[in-house]
Amino acid sequence: MSQFHKKLFSQLAGNQPAHSPNIVPGALGPLALSRHGLSQDELLALMAQSVPAATAEALLGLKRELGEAVVETDGVWKFAHADGVEAAKELFASDQDAQDDLRIAMADYFEHRIDNYRVADEYVYQLQHSESCERMRQALLDIPRFKVLFSENPDDFLGYWQWLGEAGTLGDDYLRSFDSWASKQQNGNVVVHVANQLSFFLSRADYVGHAESLLTRTLAVLERVAGPDHPDVASTLNNLAVLYLSSGRIEQAEPAARRVAEILVATNVKVGKPHPYTTAALNNYAAILAGRGNSQSQIMEEIKAIVAPMGATVQLEPASPE
């Protein structure tokens, strides 16, 4: 434990302004329990009950007195060192019940704030550390929050579920949550993007059947709404092919990967310029053919048959699969 931080915080607590007598514990307690730090406005909101007279001016004054113990990055305050966190916890949030109460208050504040990863994750983190398991579970099932958290840190998101020890109904619950959310959306591109993200998460969490179900349903909707040769169809088909490969079903991956390549080649012909993922799609298909025992000459014949509509001036040489 850093005696420097402990001494500094104790001195500040003993010399608090008369109009804000609890400003030091009121500010440093929440700051010590936060995962990503807190902004000035967040601190003031969290201090509203314990330090009702606290003002932005008083808080800035405290920050000046804290000196290098607290740093500010993009408007967010954090302790500069782990020793500062531990000292503030020992002085102002040492009791477990008090910590839990403060964490719940912080969770309540961040519950409906999902503007960015920091605030969306702070909510789940506080629920985890106050062991509010059911509330945490519902937060993770919330699709708007899933979008933010999984995009930024998929490993952390999976780690939350592992901490909860969830199994059994997770796949069904996510499909129900997705269906409810998707039925209210106007932007089809967003729905497709989230469906692809969610299928990737479900696959990583060993809910391969649920991931496949989500992708095939999304594919059917895309084919009906956008048409069977739309690039978004190719994107979802590609994710389906990856899913088949990851679960050892190369024979199902082959036709999906071929269709991805065919759609992107057709797109090239239609728009008059190469789609940026055409070569990658052809290489992926070639690798799958190699994996199924096709010779190099057989693979090249299949590739040539696909690229033929692009014309003789277009030359694509797929990478030799290992």
C-alpha positions in Angstrom: 0.0 0.0 0.0 1.4 3.4 -1.0 1.8 5.5 2.1 2.1 8.5 -0.1 -1.4 8.2 -1.5 -2.9 7.2 1.8 -1.3 10.2 3.5 -2.4 12.6 0.7 -6.0 11.4 0.7 -6.2 11.5 4.5 -4.9 15.1 4.6 -7.4 16.2 1.9 -10.3 14.5 3.7 -9.3 16.3 6.9 -9.3 19.7 5.2 -12.5 19.6 3.1 -14.4 22.8 2.4 -17.3 23.6 4.7 -19.8 23.7 1.8 -18.8 20.2 0.6 -17.7 18.3 3.7 -17.7 14.9 2.1 -16.3 15.7 -1.3 -13.1 13.7 -0.9 -14.7 10.3 -0.1 -17.7 11.2 -2.3 -15.4 11.5 -5.3 -12.5 9.1 -4.6 -14.7 6.2 -3.5 -16.5 5.9 -6.9 -13.3 6.7 -8.8 -11.6 3.8 -7.0 -14.4 1.3 -7.8 -14.7 2.3 -11.5 -13.1 0.2 -14.2 -12.5 2.9 -16.8 -12.6 6.1 -14.8 -15.3 8.7 -14.5 -15.9 12.1 -16.1 -16.6 15.2 -14.0 -20.3 15.1 -14.8 -20.5 11.4 -13.9 -18.8 12.1 -10.5 -21.1 15.0 -9.7 -24.2 12.8 -10.6 -22.9 10.0 -8.4 -22.2 12.4 -5.5 -25.6 14.0 -5.7 -26.8 12.2 -2.6 -23.7 12.0 -0.5 -22.4 15.5 -1.3 -25.5 17.4 -2.5 -23.7 20.7 -2.4 -20.8 19.6 -4.6 -20.1 21.8 -7.5 -18.0 21.5 -10.6 -15.7 24.2 -9.2 -15.2 22.3 -6.0 -14.5 19.1 -7.8 -11.9 20.8 -10.0 -10.3 22.3 -6.9 -10.0 18.8 -5.5 -8.4 17.6 -8.7 -5.8 20.3 -8.5 -5.0 19.3 -4.9 -4.7 15.7 -5.9 -1.9 16.7 -8.3 -0.4 13.8 -10.2 -2.3 11.2 -8.3 -5.2 11.6 -10.7 -4.9 12.0 -14.5 -7.4 13.1 -17.1 -7.7 11.7 -20.6 -10.4 12.8 -23.0 -12.4 14.2 -20.1 -12.2 11.0 -18.0 -10.5 11.0 -14.6 -8.5 8.0 -13.4 -6.0 7.3 -10.7 -2.5 7.4 -12.1 -1.3 4.4 -10.2 -2.8 1.2 -8.8 -1.5 2.3 -5.4 -3.9 5.2 -5.5 -6.8 3.0 -6.2 -6.0 0.7 -3.3 -5.4 3.6 -0.9 -8.8 5.2 -1.9 -10.6 1.9 -1.4 -9.0 1.3 2.0 -9.9 4.8 3.2 -13.3 5.4 1.6 -14.7 2.1 0.5 -13.3 -0.6 2.7 -16.5 -2.1 3.9 -17.9 -4.7 1.5 -21.5 -3.7 2.1 -20.6 -0.1 1.4 -18.8 -1.1 -1.7 -21.8 -3.1 -3.0 -24.1 -0.2 -2.3 -21.8 2.2 -4.2 -21.4 -0.3 -7.1 -25.2 -0.7 -7.4 -25.6 3.1 -7.4 -23.0 3.3 -10.2 -24.8 0.5 -12.1 -28.1 2.4 -11.8 -26.4 5.5 -13.2 -24.9 3.7 -16.2 -27.8 1.4 -16.9 -29.2 3.3 -19.9 -26.0 4.8 -21.1 -24.6 2.8 -24.1 -23.1 5.6 -26.2 -19.7 4.1 -26.2 -17.7 1.1 -24.9 -16.5 2.8 -21.7 -20.0 3.6 -20.3 -21.6 0.4 -21.6 -19.0 -1.7 -20.0 -18.9 0.2 -16.7 -22.5 -0.9 -16.1 -21.8 -4.6 -16.6 -18.5 -4.4 -14.6 -20.3 -2.9 -11.6 -23.0 -5.5 -11.7 -20.3 -8.2 -11.9 -18.4 -6.9 -8.9 -21.6 -6.4 -6.8 -22.6 -10.0 -7.8 -25.9 -8.8 -9.3 -26.0 -11.9 -11.5 -29.5 -11.8 -12.9 -29.3 -8.1 -13.7 -25.9 -8.7 -15.3 -27.3 -11.6 -17.4 -30.1 -9.4 -18.7 -27.6 -6.6 -19.5 -25.5 -9.0 -21.6 -28.6 -10.3 -23.5 -29.5 -6.7 -24.4 -28.7 -6.5 -28.2 -27.8 -2.7 -28.3 -25.3 -3.3 -25.4 -24.0 -6.5 -27.1 -23.3 -4.4 -30.3 -21.1 -2.0 -28.4 -19.3 -4.4 -26.0 -18.7 -7.3 -28.4 -17.4 -5.1 -31.2 -14.8 -3.5 -28.9 -13.7 -6.5 -26.9 -15.1 -9.9 -27.8 -12.8 -11.7 -25.3 -14.0 -9.6 -22.4 -17.6 -10.2 -23.4 -17.2 -13.9 -23.5 -15.3 -13.7 -20.1 -18.4 -12.1 -18.5 -20.5 -15.1 -19.5 -17.8 -17.5 -18.3 -17.8 -15.7 -14.9 -21.5 -16.1 -14.7 -21.1 -19.8 -15.4 -24.0 -19.8 -17.8 -25.0 -22.8 -20.0 -28.0 -24.5 -21.4 -30.4 -21.8 -22.5 -28.0 -19.1 -23.6 -28.3 -19.8 -27.3 -32.1 -19.8 -27.2 -32.2 -16.6 -25.1 -30.0 -14.7 -27.5 -32.1 -15.8 -30.5 -35.2 -14.5 -28.7 -33.5 -11.3 -27.7 -32.3 -10.8 -31.3 -35.7 -11.4 -32.8 -37.3 -9.0 -30.5 -34.8 -6.3 -31.3 -34.6 -6.9 -35.0 -38.4 -6.6 -35.4 -38.2 -3.0 -34.3 -35.3 -2.0 -36.6 -35.7 0.0 -39.8 -32.1 -0.3 -41.1 -31.6 -3.8 -42.6 -27.8 -3.3 -42.9 -27.6 -2.9 -39.1 -29.6 -6.0 -38.5 -27.4 -8.0 -40.8 -24.2 -6.7 -39.2 -25.5 -7.6 -35.7 -26.7 -11.0 -36.9 -23.2 -11.7 -38.2 -21.6 -10.5 -35.0 -24.0 -12.5 -32.8 -23.4 -15.7 -34.8 -19.7 -15.3 -34.3 -20.1 -14.9 -30.6 -22.5 -17.9 -30.4 -20.0 -20.0 -32.3 -17.2 -19.0 -30.0 -19.3 -19.8 -27.0 -19.9 -23.3 -28.4 -23.5 -22.6 -29.5 -22.7 -23.6 -33.1 -26.3 -24.8 -33.9 -27.7 -21.5 -32.7 -25.1 -19.5 -34.7 -26.0 -21.5 -37.8 -29.7 -21.0 -37.3 -29.2 -17.2 -37.0 -27.0 -17.1 -40.2 -29.4 -19.2 -42.3 -32.4 -17.1 -41.2 -30.5 -13.9 -41.9 -29.5 -15.3 -45.3 -33.1 -16.1 -46.2 -34.2 -12.6 -45.3 -31.4 -11.0 -47.3 -32.1 -13.1 -50.4 -35.7 -12.1 -50.3 -35.1 -8.4 -49.6 -31.9 -7.6 -51.4 -31.8 -10.3 -54.0 -29.8 -13.6 -54.2 -26.7 -11.9 -55.8 -26.3 -9.0 -53.4 -22.8 -8.5 -51.8 -24.5 -8.7 -48.3 -25.7 -12.2 -49.2 -22.0 -13.1 -50.0 -20.9 -11.7 -46.6 -23.4 -13.8 -44.7 -22.6 -16.8 -46.8 -18.9 -16.3 -46.1 -19.6 -16.3 -42.3 -21.7 -19.5 -42.8 -18.8 -21.1 -44.7 -16.4 -20.2 -41.9 -18.8 -21.7 -39.3 -19.0 -24.9 -41.3 -15.2 -25.1 -41.5 -14.8 -24.4 -37.8 -17.1 -27.3 -37.0 -15.4 -29.7 -39.3 -18.0 -29.6 -42.1 -15.9 -28.9 -45.1 -18.3 -30.5 -47.5 -20.9 -27.9 -46.6 -18.4 -25.1 -46.6 -17.5 -25.8 -50.3 -20.8 -24.8 -52.0 -21.2 -21.8 -49.7 -17.6 -20.6 -50.5 -18.2 -21.1 -54.2 -21.4 -19.1 -54.1 -19.6 -16.2 -52.3 -17.0 -16.1 -55.1 -19.7 -16.3 -57.8 -21.7 -13.4 -56.2 -18.6 -11.2 -56.0 -17.5 -11.9 -59.5 -21.0 -11.1 -60.7 -20.8 -7.9 -58.8 -17.5 -7.1 -60.5 -19.2 -7.5 -63.9 -22.3 -5.5 -62.9 -20.4 -2.4 -61.5 -17.5 -2.6 -63.9 -14.8 -2.7 -61.2 -13.4 -5.4 -58.9 -15.1 -5.9 -55.5 -12.3 -5.6 -52.9 -12.9 -9.1 -51.5 -13.1 -11.0 -54.8 -9.6 -12.3 -54.7 -9.9 -13.3 -51.0 -13.1 -15.2 -51.8 -11.4 -17.1 -54.7 -8.5 -17.9 -52.5 -10.8 -19.2 -49.7 -12.6 -21.4 -52.2 -9.4 -22.7 -53.6 -8.2 -23.6 -50.1 -11.4 -25.5 -49.4 -11.0 -27.4 -52.7 -7.5 -28.3 -51.7 -8.7 -29.4 -48.3 -11.1 -31.8 -50.1 -8.2 -33.4 -52.0 -8.5 -31.6 -55.4 -5.3 -31.3 -57.4 -3.9 -27.9 -58.4 -5.1 -28.3 -62.0 -8.6 -29.2 -60.8 -8.6 -26.2 -58.5 -7.6 -23.8 -61.3 -10.3 -25.2 -63.6 -12.9 -24.5 -61.0 -11.5 -20.9 -60.5 -11.4 -20.3 -64.2 -15.0 -21.3 -64.5 -16.0 -18.8 -61.9 -14.0 -15.9 -63.2 -14.9 -16.5 -66.9 -17.8 -13.9 -66.8 -15.2 -11.2 -65.9 -13.6 -11.4 -69.3 -10.1 -12.4 -70.5 -8.5 -9.1 -69.4 -9.1 -9.9 -65.7 -6.5 -12.2 -64.3 -6.9 -13.7 -60.9 -4.4 -16.3 -59.6 -5.5 -17.8 -56.4 -2.9 -18.4 -53.8 -1.7 -22.0 -53.7 -3.4 -23.7 -50.8 -1.1 -25.5 -48.3 
